[in-house]
Amino acid sequence: MNFPIVVVERLAEKLGIRFNNLELLQQAVTHRSYLNEHKDYKLDHNERLEFLGDAVLELVVTEFLYANYRNPEGELTNWRAALVNGEMLARISGRIGVEEFLLMSRGEAKDTGKARQYLLANAFEAITGAIYLDQKELGYETAKDFILKNIVVELPAIIQSKSYMDPKSRFQEEAQEKVGVTPSYKVIEESGPDHARKFVVGVYLEHELVASGEGMSKQEAQRNAAAAGLEVKGW
């Protein structure tokens, strides 16, 4: 059973790109699990395209940041990470409407949680790789335009919201700026066997418990507590 090319044409229209070889785009939305249930499927899965697209994506974003900002390397690195992380790619992929075109097993199709977000992020990278390969001598420029239009456009909001900072750093900066207090963290609860401990950590402003967070390590619980604290305080 092979996916009808006419269906992938609709995705190409959503992307705003005229493909020379639509099978590349079809491969970009083909998850490995789909091949297990469709032995006569003639295309490969999307992991190699994902590998290529990841490199193109990082280069385009790095090139843009280098050319347009004179900020220190560490700050540019954080901005780039915020632009190309899985959560961002999954969100943009969802906004484009990639999800309805994903080819996956029945089991994968049932999981609509984090696993689906992971598939969407990978599909975005694979689509980027497919664009790069398909457009021949204009491949890089076409992929660059696609990335600038869909990913780099998010940069002003990332900078304004400071979402490029990890939650602990953001919470500390906001707390010091707004109330003149450096937050502290304390383990509220610890449970589970040694090989699978679970921690609940509270983030405090002086004696005020602002929020708590869970994690499989104290560091993870602290980050989650800080993220919850930002939400509670509206920072």
Summary of the structure (lengths in Angstrom):
residues: 235
radius of gyration: 21.3
end to end distance: 51.0
largest distance: 64.9
contacts: 712
relative contact order: 0.11
helix: 66%
strand: 11%
